[in-house]
Amino acid sequence: MKIRAALVGFAVLFSSLIAAPVYASSLTIGIAYDIGGRGDRSFNDAAAVGLEKAQKEFAFSVEPVVTDGTSADRDRRVRTLIAKNCNPIIVVGGGYAPVIQALSVEFPNTQFAILNDASIDALNVTSLIFADIQGAYLAGFSAALSSKSGKVAMIANSNQADIYQNGFLAGVLASKKPVSSQVKYVNGSSITSTKQAMDAGADVIFIARPGSDSEIFASIVARNSANAKKKSYKPVGIISIEPDQYLSVSAATKKYLYATVVKHVDKAMYDVIAKAISGKQYLDVLDPNAGIYGHRYSVLSGGITFTTYLPILTSAAISINKAAAAASKIAG
């Protein structure tokens, strides 16, 4: 079951659009993929889905490049796109931010867009980001609904404290269930933190860190298998985020994937291309003090959806939709 803004009954609010420089009819769009390129089962693949949709609807040329991840290579790849008169140039991931910060000044007539980053203060840079706190709220609410032990946890980086406090924890409290939550801020291995959370009794774990969830999921499956015959044991499940993370499930393990927060990078990619085709760009004010512009995708706009797999969550669609309504009011 997918929880979408349309189910909540909201009217869609359209972001402000202002005229951008008029592009030539033979528009060439540069796409700078992150490490691994297409086939990474993460941001690159999600962005490619939006690109392919746009290619079916609009006439434009594409110049793709893939970086090896070094700053020098990122700079070289983007300069290659500039030399080929690509405009706009869309880069996938915050790893490109330092390079685009510098190149946006050097090439003021080139329009750039960056997915999943809002750190560049330039009018010719469109930052496309997601309201992660809203997704975390839905994860916390759903974790509380599905917990049998009365304890849930979030695995996070230290810079995600606000996502926990204002998102996940707020969602848990909104469920009005007698459920406590904890957050494990990770400096090293996520597996260690996950095991610590399970040792503390958490039976639903929300993974907010980006990267592969495969090893984390494997540790959860192993814990469930080792304790399956214990009468008092409460199975442990995971709530993940796409496309920040990726994992593989089998027929035997899919029951431990409870739900997924989906950030629609494909929609962001499609939208920014559609605006470029029409000679416009997103210039919502994301940070008035820093001078950062672009667009924040949220639950309300369908930029973030929630997919449930656990039957108890699927049957709780009405409650989760109400939670989506509440989540949509959270800024950030």
C-alpha positions in Angstrom: 0.0 0.0 0.0 1.3 3.4 -0.9 0.3 6.4 1.2 0.2 9.4 -1.2 -0.9 13.0 -0.6 -3.8 12.5 -2.9 -5.3 10.0 -0.5 -5.2 12.6 2.2 -7.4 14.9 0.2 -5.1 17.9 0.0 -5.1 20.4 -2.8 -1.7 20.5 -4.5 0.2 23.7 -3.9 2.4 24.6 -6.9 5.7 26.2 -6.2 6.5 29.6 -7.6 8.1 29.7 -11.0 9.9 32.6 -12.4 11.3 33.1 -15.9 14.8 31.8 -16.5 16.9 32.5 -19.6 15.3 31.2 -22.7 17.0 28.1 -24.0 17.6 27.2 -27.6 15.2 24.8 -29.2 18.0 22.2 -29.5 18.3 21.9 -25.7 21.1 19.7 -24.5 20.9 18.6 -20.8 23.9 17.4 -19.0 23.5 14.7 -16.3 26.4 14.2 -13.9 25.8 10.9 -12.1 27.4 10.1 -8.8 29.8 7.2 -8.1 28.7 4.0 -9.8 26.4 5.6 -12.3 23.3 3.8 -13.4 22.7 0.4 -11.9 23.5 1.6 -8.3 20.0 0.9 -7.1 20.1 4.3 -5.4 20.0 7.9 -6.4 21.5 7.4 -9.8 18.9 4.9 -10.8 16.0 6.9 -9.3 17.2 10.0 -11.2 17.4 8.0 -14.4 13.8 7.0 -14.1 12.8 10.6 -14.1 15.1 11.3 -17.0 13.5 8.5 -19.1 10.0 9.8 -18.4 11.1 13.2 -19.6 12.7 11.8 -22.7 9.4 10.2 -23.7 7.5 13.5 -23.4 10.0 16.2 -24.5 12.6 16.7 -27.3 16.1 17.3 -26.0 19.5 15.8 -26.1 21.3 14.2 -23.1 25.0 14.2 -22.3 25.7 11.9 -19.3 28.9 11.5 -17.3 29.8 9.5 -14.2 32.3 10.5 -11.6 34.8 8.3 -9.7 34.0 10.4 -6.6 37.1 12.6 -6.3 36.8 16.3 -6.3 39.1 16.6 -9.3 37.1 14.2 -11.3 33.8 15.8 -10.4 35.2 19.1 -11.6 36.5 17.7 -14.8 33.2 15.9 -15.6 31.1 19.0 -15.1 33.5 21.1 -17.1 33.2 18.6 -20.0 29.4 19.2 -19.9 29.9 22.9 -19.9 32.2 22.7 -22.9 29.5 20.7 -24.8 27.1 23.6 -24.2 24.9 21.6 -21.9 22.3 23.9 -20.2 21.0 23.0 -17.7 23.4 20.7 -16.0 21.9 18.4 -13.4 24.2 16.7 -10.8 23.1 13.8 -8.6 24.0 14.1 -5.0 25.6 16.5 -2.5 29.1 15.2 -3.4 29.0 17.7 -6.3 28.2 20.7 -4.0 31.7 22.1 -3.6 32.4 21.9 -7.4 29.0 23.4 -8.4 29.5 26.2 -5.8 32.7 27.3 -7.6 31.5 26.6 -11.2 28.3 28.5 -10.7 30.3 31.7 -10.2 32.7 30.9 -13.0 29.9 30.2 -15.4 27.0 32.5 -14.4 25.1 31.8 -17.7 24.9 28.1 -17.1 22.0 26.9 -15.0 22.8 24.1 -12.6 20.5 21.8 -10.6 21.6 19.6 -7.7 19.6 16.7 -6.3 19.5 16.1 -2.5 21.5 19.2 -1.5 20.7 22.7 -0.4 24.1 24.3 0.4 24.8 26.5 -2.6 24.0 30.2 -2.5 23.7 31.0 -6.2 20.7 32.1 -8.3 21.8 29.9 -11.2 21.7 26.8 -8.9 18.4 25.0 -8.3 18.6 22.9 -5.1 16.2 20.0 -5.1 15.7 18.5 -1.6 13.2 16.5 0.4 11.4 17.0 3.6 13.1 14.2 5.4 11.5 15.1 8.8 8.1 14.4 7.3 9.2 11.0 6.1 10.7 10.2 9.5 7.4 11.2 11.2 5.6 8.6 9.2 8.3 6.1 10.0 8.0 6.8 13.7 4.2 6.7 13.7 4.2 3.4 11.8 6.9 1.9 14.0 4.8 2.6 17.0 1.8 1.0 15.4 3.6 -2.2 14.6 5.8 -2.6 17.7 5.0 -5.5 20.0 7.8 -4.9 22.5 6.9 -1.3 23.1 10.3 -0.2 22.0 11.5 1.3 18.7 14.7 2.8 17.4 16.2 5.0 14.8 19.7 4.6 13.4 21.1 7.9 12.3 24.1 10.1 11.7 24.9 12.8 14.3 23.7 15.5 11.8 20.2 13.9 11.7 19.3 14.9 15.3 16.4 17.2 14.1 15.1 14.4 11.9 14.8 12.2 15.0 13.5 14.8 17.4 11.0 16.6 15.1 10.3 13.6 12.9 10.6 10.1 14.2 10.1 10.8 17.9 7.2 13.1 17.1 5.6 10.4 15.0 5.9 7.8 17.8 4.3 10.2 20.3 1.5 11.0 17.8 0.5 7.3 17.7 -0.6 7.6 21.3 0.7 4.1 21.8 2.7 3.1 25.0 5.9 3.0 23.0 9.3 4.4 23.8 11.9 5.4 21.2 15.6 5.7 21.1 18.2 6.9 18.6 21.6 5.5 17.9 23.9 8.0 16.4 26.5 6.1 14.4 30.2 6.9 14.2 31.3 3.6 12.9 29.4 0.4 12.0 25.6 0.6 11.6 25.5 -3.1 12.4 26.8 -2.6 15.9 24.3 0.1 16.6 21.5 -2.0 15.2 22.5 -4.9 17.5 22.6 -2.6 20.4 19.1 -1.4 19.6 17.8 -5.0 19.4 19.6 -5.9 22.6 17.8 -3.0 24.3 14.4 -4.5 23.1 13.6 -2.5 20.0 11.6 -4.6 17.6 11.1 -2.0 14.8 14.2 -0.1 13.5 14.1 2.9 11.2 17.4 3.3 9.3 17.9 7.0 8.4 21.6 6.7 7.4 22.2 6.6 3.6 23.9 3.7 2.0 23.4 -0.1 1.8 21.0 -1.7 4.3 22.0 -5.2 3.2 24.3 -6.0 6.1 21.9 -4.3 8.6 19.0 -6.3 7.3 21.1 -9.5 7.4 21.8 -8.9 11.1 18.1 -8.4 11.8 17.2 -11.6 9.8 20.0 -13.5 11.7 18.6 -12.3 15.1 15.1 -13.4 14.1 16.3 -16.8 12.9 18.3 -17.4 16.1 15.3 -16.6 18.3 12.4 -17.8 16.3 11.6 -20.7 18.6 11.5 -18.6 21.8 7.9 -18.1 22.9 8.6 -14.6 24.3 10.6 -13.4 21.4 9.3 -10.4 19.4 10.4 -10.5 15.8 12.4 -7.4 14.6 11.5 -5.5 11.4 13.0 -2.6 9.5 11.7 0.6 8.0 14.0 2.0 5.3 14.3 5.0 3.0 14.5 4.9 -0.8 16.6 5.7 -2.7 19.0 6.7 0.1 19.4 3.0 0.9 19.0 -0.3 -0.9 18.6 -3.9 0.2 17.7 -7.2 -1.2 14.9 -9.3 0.2 13.9 -12.9 -0.5 10.6 -14.8 -0.1 11.8 -15.9 3.3 13.0 -12.4 4.6 10.5 -10.0 3.0 8.3 -10.3 6.1 11.0 -8.3 8.1 10.7 -5.3 5.8 7.8 -3.4 7.3 7.7 -0.2 5.3 9.7 2.2 3.2 9.8 6.0 3.0 10.1 6.9 -0.7 11.7 10.1 -1.8 10.7 10.7 -5.4 14.0 11.7 -6.9 12.5 10.6 -10.2 9.8 13.3 -9.8 12.4 15.9 -9.0 14.5 15.0 -12.1 11.5 15.0 -14.4 10.2 18.4 -13.0 13.5 20.2 -13.3 13.8 19.0 -17.0 10.2 20.0 -17.7 10.9 23.5 -16.3 14.0 23.8 -18.4 12.1 22.9 -21.6 9.6 25.6 -20.8 12.3 28.1 -20.1 11.6 28.3 -16.4 13.1 27.1 -13.1 12.2 26.6 -9.5 13.2 29.5 -7.3 11.4 28.8 -4.1 13.4 30.3 -1.2 14.8 27.4 0.8 17.0 29.5 3.1 16.5 33.3 3.0 19.5 34.0 5.2 21.9 31.9 3.1 20.3 32.8 -0.2 19.6 29.2 -1.3 16.9 28.6 -3.9 15.1 25.6 -5.4 12.3 23.3 -4.3 11.6 21.1 -1.3 9.6 18.0 -2.1 7.2 17.0 0.6 4.3 14.7 1.6 1.8 17.3 0.4 3.2 17.5 -3.1 3.7 13.8 -3.5 7.4 14.1 -3.4 7.5 11.8 -0.4 5.3 8.7 -0.1 5.1 5.8 2.3 4.9 2.2 1.2 3.8 -0.5 3.7 4.4 -4.2 3.5 3.5 -5.4 7.0 -0.2 -6.4 7.0 -1.0 -4.6 10.3 0.3 -1.3 8.7 -1.5 -1.9 5.4 -4.7 -2.3 7.3 -4.0 0.9 9.1 -4.2 3.1 6.0 -6.7 5.5 7.4 -4.6 6.2 10.5 -1.4 6.5 8.5 -3.1 8.9 6.1 -4.1 11.1 9.1 -0.5 10.9 10.1 0.5 12.1 6.6 -1.7 15.1 7.1 0.0 15.9 10.3 3.5 15.3 8.8 2.8 17.7 5.9 2.5 20.6 8.4 6.1 20.0 9.7 8.6 22.4 8.1 11.9 21.0 7.0 
